[in-house]
Amino acid sequence: MLTFGHHRFADDQPLVMAIINRTPDSFYDRGATYAHDAALERVQQVVEQGAQIIDIGGVKAGPGQVVDPQEEKRRVVSFVAEVASQHPQVVISVDTWRADVGRAVVAEGATLLNDAWGAHDPQLAEVAAEHGVGLVCTHAGGLAPRTRPHRVAYPDVMAAVVDDVVGQARRAVELGVSSSSILIDPGHDFGKNTRHSLECTRRLPEMVTTGWPVLVSLSNKDFIGETLDRPVGERLTGTLATTAVSAWLGARVYRVHEVQETFDVLHMVQAIQGTRQPAVNRRGLA
């Protein structure tokens, strides 16, 4: 049973985490949800589409304009409070590597901290423990936040990923984070080249067998773009194909831009696996 605050999810329930970028320079939406009202409208839309988790971020993942902690908090803290008030049925996650920001957002209703930069600030796990919220433990290859990999190499990329994220998860438990509130993420594109990210996808069962639920953040990423030679706006097909493979291999949580399309993929995979019934049954029955 996954637990984030008062939210509980059965072990066989796939979860969709919808991305809300409170940034003017997101690689994907180019600031479409930077404005307050646009962001709230997008939250409403993805909640209606069934997203169980809303992931709010105030800093672009890649290089770009400097965003200090005060500016990051300005972008996300009061917004978290609004979303928590308007949508108490969903989990609110915040994508940050800063403990100071984490402390501020959990005070306003966030129940999951998405540490996409691999414990760059080790105090973020301490914040999760102190406030009884969840934590995403991500492999980023030791990179500093907002930096890109350069000629990165691993003797065995998945061995490095598993060792790192399991170590983060165990430390979090030792600090006091509930084991039912921890996710592990291979960190596609983070500290990896395209071949590394493809291999991590292919070898996802090695993460699943650790017993920690696996989150994958695949949506429109560069490894998909390079694999298919597609620009950002033309990566949906590749994203959904990778989502289907990841679902078949045992991933549990999917951080996405396209919520409805992701649910269609997940439901189709479940139906093929025999764990979900078709929505309707008419063909051959009349």
Secondary structure, 3 states (H helix, E strand, C coil): CEEECCEEECCCCCEEEEEEECCCCCCCCCCCCCCHHHHHHHHHHHHHCCCCEEEEECCCCCCCCCCCHHHHHHHHHHHHHHHHHHCCCCEEEEECCCHHHHHHHHCCCCCEEEECCCCCCCHHHHHHHHHCCEEEEECCCCCCCCCCCCCCCCCCHHHHHHHHHHHHHHHHHHHCCCHHHEEEECCCCCCCCHHHHHHHHHCHHHHHCCCCCEEEECCCCHHHHHHHCCCHHHCHHHHHHHHHHHHHHCCCEEEECCHHHHHHHHHHHHHHHCCCCCCCCCCCCC
